[in-house]
Amino acid sequence: FTLNCTREGKFHVEQMPCWLTFTVQKTHEIIRDNLHRSPLYAGRIKGTGPRYCPSIEDKVVKFFDRASHQLFLEPEGRHTEEYYVNGISTSLPYDVQLEFLHSIPALERAEIMRPGYAVEYDYFPPTQLFPTLETKLIGGLYFAGQVNGTSGYEEAGAQGLIAGTNAALKVKGCPPFVLNRSEAYIGVLIDDLVTKGAEEPYRMFTSRAEDRLFLRQDNADQRLTKRAFDAGLINQGRWLRFQEKLALLDRARKVATETRLGGVPVLRLFKRPDFGVKNLPSEIASLVPIQIWELVETDFKYEGYTIRQAEQNRQVERRHQHVIPDGLDYNKIAGLRAETRQKLASLRPTSLGQAARISGITPADIAIICIWLYKNDLQFRISGQAY
């Protein structure tokens, strides 16, 4: 999504290059020698920081075997010589920041315009909220953003949309607006927060959604426009334009179903990796706009995978009571994230269902564990039955 429109098929804002550099061994030595001056390591900050945006102190300490860490030099604008150095967020004192900055290739003579600083994360437990993001203790009070334990702009913006919508609907005496997990990533985000809570700053990942192959940006309007219209979030003009689009989609799907090329229905051809909109004869392609054909092609290409994923979700749901052997070494299971291995090894869940209820454990994690246990011929016994 962008507020910058395209002109004649081109993005009209001038694009500026970013540059790459990296820390070196001297950088790491300066940081290690001054860790006692870092609020993060001196004990003055107690909160858990964002796992996926570590400080340079964390990188040097936790990844001590790395000889360097990649940094991005991002221009702050077209009319300034200032660059944002992405990758060295820090809470070290100014003099230490300047010293380690000058040890980095290409930054030997750089000046610091605004030094880095530490922010201690704190939040209200989101389990105190309804799915509308209204607090359970005080009616009419809604929370949104990092106060609910999340990290990231999109996560905060998504909650603001839902909280604001529900606050307005409550004032008007209208039904609440709640998205479920199968409708939108916003639904996954809020359901995770209000049911599991957040032991550390929460980020939204596609792996957290059971129906992630269906929750795509190209079909967002098909999933959510009616919900938005019913809640009064869009006007009649937009609703009518959406209806016109749906009519075009129906027409394209009907043509793809009924039309054959070389004796093969177009819908089946679309499922092939080497066949796309560009292969349609002009007399067929001209029936609807090319953007509509691209949506239809994507739907048909994903169709088999979404059906398979839905079946996998049903299988995983049925196996939630299956036992996880005590002492299982999660490092042996390929594909699990470091966060997943750390939490499962610490909490030692006894079943797949118990593991699924741990904050930070995703449906993708559960599917990977389930498949690994099955492939390694481990038998589960529940109520006397073997699986």
Buried (B, 14 or more C-beta within 10 A) or exposed (E): EEEEEEEEEEEEEEEEEEEEBBBBEEBBEBBEEBBEEBBBBEEEBEEEBBBEBBBBBBBBBEEEEEEBBEBBBBBEEEEEEEBEBEBBBBBBBEEBBBBBBBBBEEBEEBEEEEBBEBEEBEBEEBBBBBBBBBBEEEEEEBBBBBEBBBBBEBBBEBBBBBBBBBBBBBEEEBEBBBBEBBBBBBBBBBBBBBEBBBEBBBBBBEBBBBBBBBBBEEBEBBBBBBBBBEBEBBEEEBBEEBEEBEEBBEBBBEBBEEBEBEEEBBBBBBBEEEBBBEBBEEEBBEBBEEEBBBBBBBBBBBBEEBEEBBEBBEEBBEBBEBBBEEEBEBEEBEEBBEBBBBBBEEEBBEBBBBBBEBBBBBBBBBBBBBBBBBEEEBEBEEEEEEB
